[in-house]
């Protein structure tokens, strides 16, 4: 079959190429075909005279005897004038080859088909093209299904050369890279069950949710009123959520790396770290294991998919004053807390995964009445019932009881930070005592004023004078040192301020808490000094020039009776005497001098011992000597700033609402003028 033969358009005589299959169609160029379509649509009209050869009726006759409209001849004449027509390609044909046609000369096929033949040819071509397209789409779909949609395929292999293919030796196969493995969690970082594990199962619609879920009460058997009121924020921040490693790191960064406004020195930071390392198995673990105090626990293997619960508490009427939560109010975060795999940030403080017992713990807020807790003078047992209500209104009831310790019992925390809850600068009797000191006759006659740390740039002797005036006022009310045994390891009893003042008795811890409360109310900077089996108070006095000066006071000396006057070796006390010589006539002042001298002596002694132990740790190569030095340094000395405890969230416990009815404010017995 021949392809691409040449001929001339039978309208305009333009050279065109045609296929053998087009022999039965009208051979026209693209321009003439377009004009033909326009004329058939009526877009061109002409009223000119017909060309020669046209019939009387105004139409021209074709070779096959078909009459054509006369305006078609006008369109031909307007579209391409005869002068611009190219010469015919095949001019050797006889002139009568186009007899009966209305165009001058040219080479045309001997016969022309009708229009139906053109339409049938085009239809056949369209159908064939469609079949080919459908076949191509089908083949492509099969290839996509076989290779996977969106998968990253390896590049096509390079075709081997004819030499390799003829030898029949196959190239070695490239090993596939192993799939990436997720990083393994460290033992200290528990990972809750991830998506796709079998820890969550689907609920059985034929049973209630309560029948399919296992739940346990996670309430501590013994709780402390002082921890509920004063240590709640610290418990939440450092002990309640996260792994033990994370909690220990947060505690270290808060209490060791920074220390209130002053910041710890290098030796103090080392001592605290050693103390924390030595006691972490006792004090730190004791607190971390019991926080949060109130929870309900769901074993991970029994938690169904989409579990949401609300927890309510029922308390007998006689204990309704202690726990104020009403029966219809949830003690959980809401009445539909999701338990299990959840990622909502607002629920991270309520739902925690415990890796030790493989369970989810839901924290509870029992709505304690703090005023009633302050009224407790002895331990009380509170029975209660926890109701765990599910989405289908089924519920589990958990009967339990709590032993609540009174406000005077302090739960032991690492680094003895529980003292911050007992120090109360807002106690009503503290404010009353400061007012009475400022209105004392001796103070007014000597022109003295109780300013505390409120005035910047105050001379150091005036700051020390404020400390003495507080000492003088408490001694005049008969406060004495008293020793009481305390054999408990989980807690210690520290008298509240009103109990120490009303009974006029105070142990070393009681007296330190009392003095620190008054000094904090005076905007001074008190700190507690911890040495083996003892604690006393110390102040940072800020001179007008130079570094702050430590001013320790042995509070247990307040009840001593002097038999001889000590010598004054402390520079601050010497400056006080030079400024106020009248103080030498007061017995209370000499008792105060004795307390300061003993405090300085004890602080220097234990500081020296701690420095020697740290030196052994740094320089000695003997393992046994380093072990002894480490234990000695951990318990030798610690300084705890009260301002640091406030920054980190420890709050004073407060005072009972009926304070003056239950306790007697001490009166001044005798003072020197």
ChimeraX attribute file (.defattr): number of C-alpha atoms within 10 A of each C-alpha:
attribute: neighborCount
match mode: 1-to-1
recipient: residues
	/A:1	5
	/A:2	8
	/A:3	10
	/A:4	10
	/A:5	10
	/A:6	13
	/A:7	21
	/A:8	24
	/A:9	23
	/A:10	24
	/A:11	23
	/A:12	25
	/A:13	24
	/A:14	18
	/A:15	17
	/A:16	17
	/A:17	14
	/A:18	17
	/A:19	12
	/A:20	11
	/A:21	11
	/A:22	12
	/A:23	13
	/A:24	16
	/A:25	18
	/A:26	20
	/A:27	21
	/A:28	22
	/A:29	19
	/A:30	11
	/A:31	13
	/A:32	20
	/A:33	13
	/A:34	11
	/A:35	17
	/A:36	16
	/A:37	11
	/A:38	13
	/A:39	14
	/A:40	10
	/A:41	9
	/A:42	8
	/A:43	9
	/A:44	14
	/A:45	12
	/A:46	12
	/A:47	9
	/A:48	11
	/A:49	12
	/A:50	19
	/A:51	17
	/A:52	8
	/A:53	14
	/A:54	21
	/A:55	15
	/A:56	8
	/A:57	10
	/A:58	17
	/A:59	19
	/A:60	25
	/A:61	18
	/A:62	17
	/A:63	15
	/A:64	11
	/A:65	9
	/A:66	9
	/A:67	15
	/A:68	15
	/A:69	15
	/A:70	22
	/A:71	21
	/A:72	20
	/A:73	22
	/A:74	18
	/A:75	18
	/A:76	17
	/A:77	14
	/A:78	11
	/A:79	13
	/A:80	13
	/A:81	10
	/A:82	14
	/A:83	7
	/A:84	8
	/A:85	12
	/A:86	12
	/A:87	15
	/A:88	18
	/A:89	16
	/A:90	15
	/A:91	11
	/A:92	9
	/A:93	12
	/A:94	12
	/A:95	12
	/A:96	10
	/A:97	14
	/A:98	20
	/A:99	13
	/A:100	15
	/A:101	18
	/A:102	17
	/A:103	18
	/A:104	13
	/A:105	19
	/A:106	25
	/A:107	20
	/A:108	19
	/A:109	16
	/A:110	8
	/A:111	12
	/A:112	15
	/A:113	12
	/A:114	11
	/A:115	11
	/A:116	9
	/A:117	13
	/A:118	14
	/A:119	11
	/A:120	11
	/A:121	14
	/A:122	11
	/A:123	11
	/A:124	10
	/A:125	10
	/A:126	11
	/A:127	11
	/A:128	11
	/A:129	12
	/A:130	11
	/A:131	10
	/A:132	10
	/A:133	11
	/A:134	11
	/A:135	11
	/A:136	11
	/A:137	11
	/A:138	10
	/A:139	10
	/A:140	12
	/A:141	10
	/A:142	10
	/A:143	12
	/A:144	11
	/A:145	9
	/A:146	9
	/A:147	11
	/A:148	10
	/A:149	10
	/A:150	7
	/A:151	7
	/A:152	8
	/A:153	9
	/A:154	6
	/A:155	6
	/A:156	6
	/A:157	6
	/A:158	6
	/A:159	8
	/A:160	11
	/A:161	8
	/A:162	8
	/A:163	9
	/A:164	12
	/A:165	12
	/A:166	9
	/A:167	8
	/A:168	8
	/A:169	9
	/A:170	9
	/A:171	9
	/A:172	6
	/A:173	6
	/A:174	6
	/A:175	6
	/A:176	6
	/A:177	6
	/A:178	6
	/A:179	6
	/A:180	6
	/A:181	6
	/A:182	6
	/A:183	6
	/A:184	7
	/A:185	9
	/A:186	8
	/A:187	10
	/A:188	12
	/A:189	13
	/A:190	16
	/A:191	14
	/A:192	17
	/A:193	17
	/A:194	9
	/A:195	9
	/A:196	7
	/A:197	8
	/A:198	11
	/A:199	18
	/A:200	19
	/A:201	13
	/A:202	11
	/A:203	16
	/A:204	11
	/A:205	7
	/A:206	6
	/A:207	9
	/A:208	16
	/A:209	21
	/A:210	18
	/A:211	11
	/A:212	14
	/A:213	18
	/A:214	15
	/A:215	20
	/A:216	16
	/A:217	18
	/A:218	20
	/A:219	20
	/A:220	16
	/A:221	14
	/A:222	15
	/A:223	19
	/A:224	20
	/A:225	24
	/A:226	27
	/A:227	25
	/A:228	18
	/A:229	22
	/A:230	21
	/A:231	24
	/A:232	16
	/A:233	16
	/A:234	18
	/A:235	21
	/A:236	14
	/A:237	16
	/A:238	22
	/A:239	24
	/A:240	22
	/A:241	22
	/A:242	20
	/A:243	20
	/A:244	19
	/A:245	12
	/A:246	15
	/A:247	17
	/A:248	19
	/A:249	12
	/A:250	15
	/A:251	19
	/A:252	17
	/A:253	11
	/A:254	17
	/A:255	21
	/A:256	20
	/A:257	16
	/A:258	15
	/A:259	22
	/A:260	17
	/A:261	11
	/A:262	12
	/A:263	14
	/A:264	19
	/A:265	13
	/A:266	9
	/A:267	13
	/A:268	19
	/A:269	19
	/A:270	18
	/A:271	26
	/A:272	24
	/A:273	18
	/A:274	19
	/A:275	22
	/A:276	22
	/A:277	14
	/A:278	17
	/A:279	17
	/A:280	18
	/A:281	10
	/A:282	15
	/A:283	19
	/A:284	21
	/A:285	16
	/A:286	16
	/A:287	21
	/A:288	21
	/A:289	12
	/A:290	18
	/A:291	19
	/A:292	24
	/A:293	21
	/A:294	19
	/A:295	22
	/A:296	21
	/A:297	23
	/A:298	24
	/A:299	19
	/A:300	24
	/A:301	16
	/A:302	16
	/A:303	24
	/A:304	20
	/A:305	15
	/A:306	16
	/A:307	19
	/A:308	17
	/A:309	23
	/A:310	21
	/A:311	28
	/A:312	23
	/A:313	25
	/A:314	18
	/A:315	20
	/A:316	12
	/A:317	9
	/A:318	8
	/A:319	14
	/A:320	15
	/A:321	16
	/A:322	19
	/A:323	22
	/A:324	14
	/A:325	20
	/A:326	15
	/A:327	12
	/A:328	11
	/A:329	13
	/A:330	22
	/A:331	22
	/A:332	23
	/A:333	19
	/A:334	14
	/A:335	19
	/A:336	16
	/A:337	18
	/A:338	20
	/A:339	24
	/A:340	26
	/A:341	21
	/A:342	12
	/A:343	9
	/A:344	8
	/A:345	8
	/A:346	9
	/A:347	15
	/A:348	14
	/A:349	16
	/A:350	21
	/A:351	25
	/A:352	22
	/A:353	26
	/A:354	20
	/A:355	18
	/A:356	8
	/A:357	11
	/A:358	16
	/A:359	21
	/A:360	24
	/A:361	26
	/A:362	28
	/A:363	24
	/A:364	22
	/A:365	19
	/A:366	17
	/A:367	12
	/A:368	17
	/A:369	15
	/A:370	19
	/A:371	17
	/A:372	14
	/A:373	24
	/A:374	20
	/A:375	16
	/A:376	17
	/A:377	12
	/A:378	11
	/A:379	16
	/A:380	14
	/A:381	13
	/A:382	17
	/A:383	14
	/A:384	17
	/A:385	16
	/A:386	20
	/A:387	21
	/A:388	23
	/A:389	21
	/A:390	21
	/A:391	16
	/A:392	10
	/A:393	11
	/A:394	13
	/A:395	20
	/A:396	17
	/A:397	18
	/A:398	15
	/A:399	12
	/A:400	15
	/A:401	15
	/A:402	15
	/A:403	15
	/A:404	20
	/A:405	23
	/A:406	20
	/A:407	29
	/A:408	23
	/A:409	22
	/A:410	23
	/A:411	24
	/A:412	21
	/A:413	22
	/A:414	19
	/A:415	21
	/A:416	15
	/A:417	19
	/A:418	22
	/A:419	25
	/A:420	26
	/A:421	23
	/A:422	28
	/A:423	26
	/A:424	24
	/A:425	23
	/A:426	16
	/A:427	20
	/A:428	15
	/A:429	19
	/A:430	22
	/A:431	14
	/A:432	11
	/A:433	17
	/A:434	18
	/A:435	12
	/A:436	12
	/A:437	20
	/A:438	18
	/A:439	13
	/A:440	13
	/A:441	12
	/A:442	14
	/A:443	15
	/A:444	12
	/A:445	9
	/A:446	10
	/A:447	8
	/A:448	16
	/A:449	15
	/A:450	20
	/A:451	16
	/A:452	22
	/A:453	20
	/A:454	11
	/A:455	10
	/A:456	10
	/A:457	11
	/A:458	16
	/A:459	16
	/A:460	19
	/A:461	21
	/A:462	22
	/A:463	23
	/A:464	18
	/A:465	23
	/A:466	22
	/A:467	22
	/A:468	18
	/A:469	22
	/A:470	19
	/A:471	21
	/A:472	21
	/A:473	21
	/A:474	21
	/A:475	22
	/A:476	17
	/A:477	18
	/A:478	20
	/A:479	22
	/A:480	21
	/A:481	18
	/A:482	14
	/A:483	10
	/A:484	8
	/A:485	7
	/A:486	9
	/A:487	8
	/A:488	9
	/A:489	10
	/A:490	14
	/A:491	17
	/A:492	17
	/A:493	17
	/A:494	21
	/A:495	23
	/A:496	23
	/A:497	27
	/A:498	23
	/A:499	17
	/A:500	20
	/A:501	26
	/A:502	16
	/A:503	16
	/A:504	17
	/A:505	18
	/A:506	28
	/A:507	20
	/A:508	21
	/A:509	22
	/A:510	28
	/A:511	29
	/A:512	25
	/A:513	30
	/A:514	26
	/A:515	25
	/A:516	27
	/A:517	23
	/A:518	26
	/A:519	25
	/A:520	20
	/A:521	19
	/A:522	21
	/A:523	14
	/A:524	22
	/A:525	20
	/A:526	26
	/A:527	24
	/A:528	23
	/A:529	23
	/A:530	21
	/A:531	17
	/A:532	12
	/A:533	8
	/A:534	10
	/A:535	23
	/A:536	26
	/A:537	26
	/A:538	28
	/A:539	23
	/A:540	18
	/A:541	23
	/A:542	20
	/A:543	16
	/A:544	12
	/A:545	9
	/A:546	7
	/A:547	10
	/A:548	14
	/A:549	13
	/A:550	15
	/A:551	20
	/A:552	24
	/A:553	28
	/A:554	25
	/A:555	29
	/A:556	22
	/A:557	19
	/A:558	23
	/A:559	16
	/A:560	13
	/A:561	11
	/A:562	12
	/A:563	6
	/A:564	7
	/A:565	11
	/A:566	12
	/A:567	10
	/A:568	15
	/A:569	10
	/A:570	13
	/A:571	9
	/A:572	18
	/A:573	20
	/A:574	14
	/A:575	16
	/A:576	21
	/A:577	15
	/A:578	11
	/A:579	13
	/A:580	15
	/A:581	11
	/A:582	13
	/A:583	17
	/A:584	12
	/A:585	11
	/A:586	13
	/A:587	16
	/A:588	23
	/A:589	18
	/A:590	20
	/A:591	22
	/A:592	23
	/A:593	22
	/A:594	21
	/A:595	21
	/A:596	22
	/A:597	20
	/A:598	17
	/A:599	22
	/A:600	17
	/A:601	14
	/A:602	18
	/A:603	21
	/A:604	12
	/A:605	13
	/A:606	19
	/A:607	19
	/A:608	14
	/A:609	16
	/A:610	24
	/A:611	17
	/A:612	15
	/A:613	22
	/A:614	22
	/A:615	13
	/A:616	18
	/A:617	19
	/A:618	10
	/A:619	9
	/A:620	13
	/A:621	10
	/A:622	10
	/A:623	10
	/A:624	10
	/A:625	13
	/A:626	19
	/A:627	12
	/A:628	13
	/A:629	20
	/A:630	22
	/A:631	16
	/A:632	21
	/A:633	27
	/A:634	23
	/A:635	21
	/A:636	22
	/A:637	24
	/A:638	25
	/A:639	20
	/A:640	23
	/A:641	24
	/A:642	22
	/A:643	19
	/A:644	21
	/A:645	21
	/A:646	14
	/A:647	13
	/A:648	15
	/A:649	18
	/A:650	26
	/A:651	23
	/A:652	21
	/A:653	27
	/A:654	23
	/A:655	21
	/A:656	19
	/A:657	12
	/A:658	11
	/A:659	14
	/A:660	12
	/A:661	8
	/A:662	11
	/A:663	14
	/A:664	13
	/A:665	18
	/A:666	19
	/A:667	13
	/A:668	12
	/A:669	9
	/A:670	11
	/A:671	14
	/A:672	10
	/A:673	11
